[in-house]
Amino acid sequence: MIKQKNALHITLSLFAVIGLQGCQDGVSTESLQPTTVTTSTYTGPAARTSDIQGFRISVWEPLRGENRCGSCHNTGGQAPQFVREDDVNQAYEAANPHVNREEPDQSSLVTKVANGHNCWEASDTACATIITSYIESWVGDGSGGGRQIELEPPPNKVVGESKSFPDDSSLFATYVHPLLTDYCAECHVEDAAAPQSPYFATADSAIAYAAVKTSIDLDTPVNSRLVQRLIELHNCWDDCSDNAQEMESAIDQMAGNISPTPIDPDLVISRALSLPEGTVASGGSRQENDVVALYEFKTGSGNIAYDTSGVDPAINLSISGNVTWVEGWGLDFSDGKAQGSTGDSSKIAQLVQATGEYTIEAWVVPANVTQEGPARIISYSAGTDVRNFTLGQTLYNYNYLHRSSTTDGNGEPAHSSADDDEDLQATEQHVVATFDPENGRRLYVDGVFTDDLDETEPGNLNDWDNSYALVLGNEASSDRPWTGKIRLLAIHNRALTAQQIKQNFDAGVGEKYFLLFNVTDLVNLPQSYVMFEVSQYDNYSYLFRQPKFISLDEGVLPGSIPLEGMRIGINGKEAAVGQAYSRLAITINDSEYTANGQRLSNMATTIPSEKGAENDQFFLTFERLGTHTNVYSEPAVLPPAEPADGEPAPLIGLRTFDEINATMSSLTGVNPTLEAVQTTYTTIRQQLPSSEDVSGFLSSHQVAVSQLAIEYCSALVDDTALRAGLFPGFDFNANANDIQSSTWQSQVVAPLMNRFMGEQLTTQPSPSLVEGELMNLLTGSVGLARCSGGCDADRTEKATKAACASLLGSAVVLLQ
């Protein structure tokens, strides 16, 4: 909900945190019990108000331990004494001046730690996130009431000329790449002993160029990450100051050979913004009251993924193998994993067994729909055959294995999404697995129940083993890898309701910002903006969604403002792709405008990253906004390129996967929804051609085509009515050895050729050659109709199926 009171506010939900105390036992996976830190029993005055009691439970209790803030900010210690043990009321008074109730993450209790003050983890970001969650839990009373984030006017920046990276990497190869290969190749290459991304020191300058762009600021070279890291004393090869200057000089020479992109003076443009100049909008309205482990992957680098739930002990995950960080928060798994210790992971078993129910909630991006195993996305287990739970992938299915009194130690029988529904797709999805004693296991995808009912009785969780480890992207034994991205993981010790799951889906995922593009001068209304929700979709692009017109002046009504042809600009020019709003034609008006603004479109789009989130500058252009217009001319369509080496373009093409299926169904008369046919098609569909380009045909395509042809021909011959229609008079009960060659030719081969080849085209093979191949298959020296010592009863049917599949799966059908 958006409220307006002198300014707009975005409501974000809060979550309560269980104040368990503990310390981490490292990232090993040996069987260890979690170590706890003992704090003294509180004997001081009772909390005088409910707000003080909320402070005591959510902030004072988890921070007063000696391993947190209690070693300094206690009674008689360093001011402010916000965790003093003698009087929680006085601790509350000491804490209040250092807490920002409107923006908890801006509280000095948070920012002090974020800037390096006595974090108890190896990551200041992780500690800051945890303390923020404590304060959010307190000021929101853990009820989901939410804190208010104020939408403030952004900087009023004019769109300026900007330098953009050329497509050609030659300037980079000349000036910057030699320094990187000389001094950074021990770490920033894929085959290093301890590889660190980005891999900008690889010997191939084109590959290095693609990886380094987010680390170079062409407009202000000294701000380049490559320079700043040397200033921060990161792996200097000599004197750090001199090395930083050398790197800056190389980037400056590269940038000096790049001309700025001029702004088209005819454009109708908004003011400009970069991503960090927006209002942080992450985590809005999430239901997290019962979270016991939480991973948002905010640190963005290093070998540890931190559990920021605030519930001790934190299950910090050790990253190994081929795993990289995703900008905008997340981990990308190729052949690696992130694993917690068994001692820390034991809190999941303890806290879940206490309630008898739980939820696994994740935002994932499967890399493909061909993974089997099932491939392990999230697992709480000890190997391939023992687990407490696993969320995995098999092709288009999510698999949910879960140990209970009614399943075995491996969590079987598994509960999976239905094959026909194909709920799992190779795109960003919100997947939730819940268990409770009434409903058993349930799966939700993108906020919607999959309607797959658990066929196993719910049972209980008494047999859960607390010696297992939490693992992401693989099995504890490292032999069930999953490929894809995980952008958030939350484990709750309650089963979320359908409404709560939809709420968390609507909240979205990742590092998100509200970008307010100033259009005040274009519409002549005070504090007027076109607002987008923008996030880093991955390392290479931004996601723009939910555009709306809004004014921060609560007294404004827009009247009637036409808006047409909105486009997104980046670094001084309109983006070449992703212009989903270019055909927008809408009138901003009083009847549709509310305190929350007026939605302009329900579409979303992605825009390629050029310089990285810190340096890319965005703006909007309009064909018409209010009284301002600009006639937009579509770029001229370039003529097709000449084929390589002067070869003419092919005159034939491939049928694609859906066309192949439809063609085989039409030719054989077999219904494509027949179970055996549909199962085969679903399994091999991704292996069939997806493009009509004949030059892209692969041997794997032919294998899949053959499999599907065999299934269709088997169904054809097994159906007595269908086979009688295609092969009239042919005796399928006759012994294959006894059937004359002339009978095979006239009653099997000829009908197949007439049906499957039809009218002859010049691109089809000679009918006589096709007939010869099929007859050789049936009656040649080793033909299917030749049996030594007598034929099996079904030999005639099998021979007919083979002849049918040979022709149906050939180029005669595949080409068009």
Helices and strands as residue ranges (DSSP letters): E 2-4, E 8-12, H 50-55, I 56-60, H 61-63, H 88-95, G 96-98, G 104-106, H 108-114, H 124-139, E 147-151, H 170-175, H 177-183, H 205-212, G 213-215, G 221-223, H 225-231, H 240-256, E 268-269, E 273-274, G 275-277, E 279-280, E 291-295, E 304-305, E 317-325, E 331-339, H 342-355, E 358-366, E 375-381, E 387-394, E 397-402, E 415-416, E 429-436, E 440-445, E 448-449, E 469-472, E 484-492, H 498-507, E 512-518, H 520-523, E 528-538, E 541-551, E 560-570, E 573-574, E 585-589, E 598-599, E 604-608, E 617-625, E 628-629, G 644-646, H 657-668, H 675-684, G 685-687, G 694-696, H 699-718, H 720-726, G 736-738, H 741-744, I 745-749, H 750-756, H 767-779, H 795-808, H 811-814
